[in-house]
Amino acid sequence: MPLDLVQKLEILADAAKYDASCASSGGPKRDSRRGGLGSTTGAGICHAHTPDGRCVSLLKILLTNFCRYDCAYCVSRRSSNVARAKFSVDEVVRLTLDLYRRNCIEGLFLSSGIALSEDDTMAELVRVAKTLRTVHGFRGYIHLKTIPGAAEALVAEAGRWADRLSLNVELPSERSLATYAPEKDATSIRKGLATTRSLIDGAADARRRGSGTIGRAPPPRFAPAGQSTQMIVGADGADDLAVLSASTSLYASYGLRRVYYAAFSPTGHPSAGLPQAATPLLREHRLYQADWLMRFYGFALPDLAAAAPSGMLDTAIDPKLAWALAHRDRFPVDVNTAPREMLLRVPGLGPRAVDRVLAARRRSGALRLVDLARLSGGLKRTRPFVVTADWRPTAMLDDAHLRRRLAPAPVQLSLF
């Protein structure tokens, strides 16, 4: 019996939940008052929290979960005993518009299994985005997953209609990919990432060259929110430093906006040779924190390695605090004289707080502990590591129990 639209949605939305790479940071602002349907800001979509605290949402589905590949870690793999479904292009378009008009979503995240061929799948993904933009004037956020091995012309067209493109590297190493997804080709994945970066860079260069030209329309945009990727954590034997080393290489090689980490879960797709227990979500959380330190706090991989001698990040405390406790000789830091790069190493001080500290000390030149509390929003983790005009931590850094005193209470995280 053919499936109705609701049944397809239940199957294909559930299958899509394992893909974490669906945020819209960097997307351009669009105003529906200028014509067209929908709008988006560059803050974030897919049930993500924006920098100002809002939670925004999108329709996150697969075009189909039929797949000719048999990747051991994937719920949609060829040998998986799951219900199968496939949307038509028109069905995805209709769902997106209907849910937007009902104020349920602000955009679309669309991925797919590869049922026939890479080009056939990519062409259908492109048709969805193009139809939404050109036929219905949809101005909301669109994130498309590109298919390794698809023709460059299809990827180029996808970037015309989508805000962000992403292509999953799947696992941290080529050896793991060969073991758990032998039908996939690491070279093809790297080539796909390189193609998208080249197209993004080329479009940006063209817009820069044409920005001062009078009377000529600007060159077409291409995936203005960039590209991202995802790695599954815990399916293979890679430790945290191996995962972060792979991420460092990906950021440098392909200009990625984000690397997403997805804790492996055997739920719904047990497969021989894979762990039977889910990867703790706290491990995924620590990887995101370490990734953030390298991207925005000036940390490098050797810094994190020094605080994780076993190769695994400490799950009891965040990696920044772990580094500070392992380098107590670098503290305390005088908040009235220390350079920005050292202030960013102080537990409890983020980039915004550090910028506020630098601005405040230019005005007053003698920040007190109460001033630091006001500028940073809290002092529990910061006090032992700083000096202010009226505070010095004396023997706090020598306290053998400092780690226990600063460790947060355990929290329970849920996968879905």
HELIX and SHEET records of a PDB file:
HELIX    1   1 LEU A    5  ALA A   16  1                                  12    
HELIX    2   2 SER A   32  ARG A   34  5                                   3    
HELIX    3   3 VAL A   89  ARG A  101  1                                  13    
HELIX    4   4 GLU A  118  LYS A  130  1                                  13    
HELIX    5   5 THR A  131  VAL A  135  3                                   5    
HELIX    6   6 GLU A  152  TRP A  161  1                                  10    
HELIX    7   7 GLU A  174  TYR A  180  1                                   7    
HELIX    8   8 ALA A  186  GLY A  210  1                                  25    
HELIX    9   9 ASP A  240  TYR A  254  1                                  15    
HELIX   10  10 LEU A  281  PHE A  296  1                                  16    
HELIX   11  11 LEU A  301  ALA A  306  1                                   6    
HELIX   12  12 PRO A  319  ALA A  326  1                                   8    
HELIX   13  13 ARG A  328  ARG A  330  5                                   3    
HELIX   14  14 ARG A  340  LEU A  343  1                                   4    
HELIX   15  15 PRO A  351  ARG A  363  1                                  13    
HELIX   16  16 LEU A  369  SER A  376  1                                   8    
HELIX   17  17 ARG A  383  PHE A  385  5                                   3    
HELIX   18  18 MET A  396  ASP A  398  5                                   3    
HELIX   19  19 LEU A  402  LEU A  406  1                                   5    
SHEET    1   A 2 ALA A  48  HIS A  49  0                                        
SHEET    2   A 2 CYS A  55  VAL A  56 -1                                        
SHEET    1   B 6 LEU A  59  LEU A  62  0                                        
SHEET    2   B 6 GLY A 107  SER A 111  1                                        
SHEET    3   B 6 TYR A 141  LYS A 145  1                                        
SHEET    4   B 6 ARG A 164  SER A 166  1                                        
SHEET    5   B 6 GLN A 227  VAL A 233  1                                        
SHEET    6   B 6 ARG A 258  ALA A 263  1                                        
SHEET    1   C 2 VAL A 333  ASP A 334  0                                        
SHEET    2   C 2 VAL A 386  VAL A 387  1                                        
END                                                                             
